[in-house]
Amino acid sequence: MKNIKALTLDDVKCIAAAAEAEAIACGWAVSIAVCDAGGHALWLQRMDGAPPMSAAVAPEKARTCVLSGKPSKAFEDMVNNGRIAALAMPVVPLEGGEPIVVDGGIVGAVGVSGVRSGEDAQVARAGVAAVVAAAPARTERKVA
C-alpha cells in the first residue's frame, strides 16, 4: 500500500486565494477551478466580469492536467504543431491548466479561464505555487 497525499479544504482555499490575488493584481476577471487527483471538482469561482463560458472551461483545464499529468498547454502545443488528432482526446487543448505536484505525485490541478491563455496559466501557476510553498508548513503544524 502507498500513502497518498491529498488536498485539504485549507489547501484549496490557499490555492484559490493566491490565484484570485494574481488575477486582481493584473486586472483580470477569470474563473478559477481546483480539482483533486481524480479530476473531481473541489472549487469553482467565477470572478465578477469573467465570461460565463469560463466557468465551464476552467474545470476542464484542471481535469486535463490530472488525466495527463501535464499542463494543458502541452495539448494546445500539439494541436498548434499540426497534431490535430489530439482534438479527439478527452482533454481541453487550451493553456491555463497546471498540475499540482507534491513529492513527485499529482495531487490535483488548477484550471483558469477568462483571459488570454498565457495569462490564464499565470494565474493558475500562482495558485499552485502558493500551495506547494505552504505544504511543508501545514505538515509541520499537523504533526506538532
N, C-alpha and C positions, 0 to 999 in steps of 0.2 A: 504494500500500500504506500501511496505517496501522501505527503502533506501538501495541500494545495492552498496557496494564498487566494484570498477573495476580497473584493472591495466591500467596505462597510458604508453605511449611510454617511458617516463623517467624511470618509474619503470622497464620496460622490459630491457632497456639499463643498468640499475644498476644491475639487476639480471645477465645479460649476462657478464658484465664486471667482476663481482665478481666470477662467475663460471669459466670464462676463466683464471682469475688470479690464482685461485686454481689449475686448470689443468696445467698451465705453471709452477707454483711453484713445482709441483710434477713431472714434466717432462712427462705429459700425453697428447696425441693427441686425442681429443674427438669431438663429435658433441653435441651441446647444443641446446635444443628446449624449448621454453616457449609457453604455451597456456593460453587462458582465461578460465573463469569458464564454458564455453560451450564446451571446448575442441578444440577450433579453434586456429590455429597457429598464433602467434604474432611474433615469432622469430625463426630462424634456422640458425645455423652456423656450418660449418664443418672445424675444425682446420686443418692446413697443416699436412698431415701424418695420419689423422684419417681414419679408414677403411670406404670405400664407403658405406657399409651397415649401418653404424652407423647413417647416415643421414636419413635413413628410420625408424630405431628403436627408436631413441631419441624422436621424436614427439609422437610415440605410447606409450612410457612410461609415458610421460606427460599426454596424453589423458586418460590413465588408471587411473591416480590419480584423475582427476576431475570426471570421471564416478563413481568411487567407494568411493571417499573421504578418500582414504588410500594411503600410499606409495605403489609403485608397488611391493615392496618386500613381502607384505602380500600375494600376489598371487603366488610368487615364493615359499614361505614357504608352502603354501597349497599343491602345486604340489610335492615339496620335501618330504612332510609328507604323501604322498600317495593319496591325494585327486585329482586324475587326471581328474575328472570331471571339475575342474577349467579350464582345457585347452579348454573347449567348450565355456567359457565366452568370451565376446567381449573385452578382455583386453590382454595386453602383460605381462605374468607372469615372468618378469625379474626385478631384483633390479636395481634401477637407476632413478626412478621417485619419485618426492617428491611434495606433495601438498603445496600450499601457502595459509595459513590460516590467516585471518585478522578479528578481532572481532568475532571469532567463525565461520566465514563463509569461504568457499573456493572461492578464487578469481582467481585461476589459478593453474598452476603447472609447474615444471621444469623437463625435461627428459634429461638424459645424457647417451651416449653410446660410446664405443670405447676401454675401458679398462676392468678390472675385475669389476663385478657388484658392489661390495662394494666400489670400487674406483669411479665408476660412481655416486653412491649415495653420496659419499663425495663431489664431485664437485657440484651436484645438491643442496645439503644442504647449500653449501657456497653461492650459488645464492639466495636461499630462505632467509637465514639469513640476507643477505645484504639488501634486500627489506623490510623485516619485521622491521629491525632496523631503516631504513630510513623513514618508513611510518609516524611516528609522526612528524618528521621534515618537511616532504613535506606538510602535512596537515597544519602545523603552517604557512609555507611560503605562502600557497594559501589563508589562512584566513587573514593574516596580511595586 
